[in-house]
């Protein structure tokens, strides 16, 4: 499973990228706002840092305007994936931009039917939102499983990009289900390393090292 990092924080991306933990980046207007930087400027910098797809989201609501914005965003770098919402207008934009050879990430997916439409429109990525479904007492991971089954049944090439990930458990469950990609905030990715028994064992090792006076260099 590929890891995309869900942030517009250049320093956070660089830290994870140096460890080989970044296969791509996803951004959205909220993340751009948090960065406090111009969308074109920060997106260009991210694209120069990361080899994989960098999702940059349109802000228009009408298809023609989305297409125009998508073309503008795609000019930033070859690894831009234009991010459009899963509305009828978004699907029209997806079809046009895909036919032009651009990568398209269809976002805000909350049902298997929506994911099926996005695949038919030629989406490169479909982004089902796990955490927001969980917030409504629905099982977000079930949606990932449903989309995976449908896409496999019919050989759709659209990649399942699990989004709105809130925990390390979400990451491992998505990997077991077979999501192609999971995008998560830096803190969630870094948090995957944590286990109480690891630190408990390390604490005991260090006590033994101190008692034995062990030195390597």
N, C-alpha and C positions, 0 to 999 in steps of 0.2 A: 504494500500500500504506500502510495506517495504521500508525503507530508507537504502541505501548503501552510504557510504561516499567515494568520489573519491579522494584519497590522499594517500601518503606514510608518512605523517607527524604524528608521534606517538602522540605528544602533542595534536594536533587537534582532532585526533581520540578519545583520552582519554577524552577530554572535552565533546564531544558530547555523548560518551558512558555513561558517568556518569549521563546524563539526560535521558537515554533510547532512544536516537535518532539514534542509530546505530544498524541496523540489519545485517550488513555485510560491507565489504570494497572492493573497486575495485582499482587495481593499473595497471600501464602500464610502459613500459620502460622510457617514458618521466617523469613520476612522480618519478620513482626510481632515475633517473638522478638528478632531482631537490632536492631529499632528500640527495644526496651526500653519500649514504651508499651502502653497498653490498646488492644485491638483495635477497640472501638467508637469510642474517642476519636480515634485516628489515622485510622481510615477516614473518619470524619465530616469531619476536616480536609482529607483528600485530595479528597473529593467536593466540598467547597466551592471548592477550587482548580482542579479540572479539570472541564470541561464534559462530556467523553466518559465512556464506561463505566468504572467502577472495580470490579474483581473482588475480592470478599471471600469467603473460603473458609469453609465449614462445617467443624466438627471432629468431628461425630458420624459413626457408621458405619451406623446403621440408618435406613431411609427416613423413618419418621415423625419421628425426631429431626432428621434433615437438613432436612425440610420446616419444622419449627418454628424451627430456627436460621436457615434461609433467609428466612423471613418476618420474623424479628427483624432480620436484616441489611438487608433491603430497606426497613425503616422508616427507616434512616439517611438516605437520600436517593433521589431518583428515578433517579439514574444508577448505582445499584448493580447489578452483575451478580453473582448468587449463584453461587459456584464450588462444584461438587460433583465427587467422584471418579467415574471411569468404571468403576463397579461396577454390579451389577444394582440394588442399593439406590439408588445415585446416579442411575440412569436413571429409577427410579420417582419420585424427588424432582424430577428435571428435568421430567418430564411434568406433575406436579402444579403446580409453580411456574410453568412456562411457561403452562399453562392459566389461571393466575391473572393473567397479564399481566406477569410478572417476567422480566427478562433472566437467562439461565442460561449459565454457562461450564462446560462439561464438561471436566475436566482429567485429566492422567495418561493420555493416549491414546498407545498404542504400536502400533496396527494399523489397517488400513483397515476391517476388520470392526467394530471398536469405534466408529470414526467414523461408519459407516453406521447403527449402532444409535442413536448420539447424535442424528443428524439425524432419524431416525424418531421419537425422543422429543421433538423440538421444540427442541433446544438452539439458543441464539442464537450461541454460539461453541463450537468444538471446539479443544482445545489439544493437538496432537501434540508430543511432546518430542523434538526433534532431537538435542541433545547427549547425552542419556542412551542413545539408540540408537547414536550414534557411539562411546560408551564401550565398547559390546559388539562393536565392529567390524562394526556394521550401518550402512547408509547412511541416516541420518535424513532427508535431503532427499528420498529416494525415497518416503518415507511422505507427505510434503507433496504430491508429484506425484500419488501414487495417490489421495489424498483429493480433490484438486482435480478429477481426471478423473471420479471417481464422482459427486461433487456436481454437476458440470456435466452429466453424462449424464442426470441425473434432475431437475435443477432445484431441488435442495435449497437453502433460503435460509440454512442454518447457515453462519456465516463461519469460514473456516479461519484459526486464530490460532496461528501458528508459535511454539513456546515452547522453553525450554531452549536458547536461542541463546547460543553461546559466542564468536562472532567476527563481524567486519564482513563476511567472506565469506558467512557464513550469511545475513546480512541481504539482500545483493544477490541471492543465489541464490533465496531465498524470493520476492523481488520478481519475478524472471524466471519462476519457476514459476507465480506467480499467487496466492500467499497473500493473503488479504484484510487480514490484520493480522500483524505480528511484534512480539512482546514481548521486550524485552532489557534487561539491566542498564544503568544510566546510562553506565558505562565503555565498553560496546560501542557504544552509539549515538554517544557523543562520539568514539570511536576511528575511526568511519567517515570522518572528515575527513582522516585521516593518509595521506600518500603521500610516499615518499622524494624523488620528483622535484619535488613541490611545495616542500618545504623546501630542496632543493638549488637550485631556481630562485630562490627568495626570497633565499637567502644571496647569490647572485650579484647580484641586483638591489640589495641593500643595500650591497654592496661598490661597485657603480657609483654609487649615490647618494652614498656618502661621498666617493669620488674626485672626483665632479663638483660636490660642494657643493650638491646640489639641495635646495631648501626650498619647501614649498607654502604654509605659514602661518607 
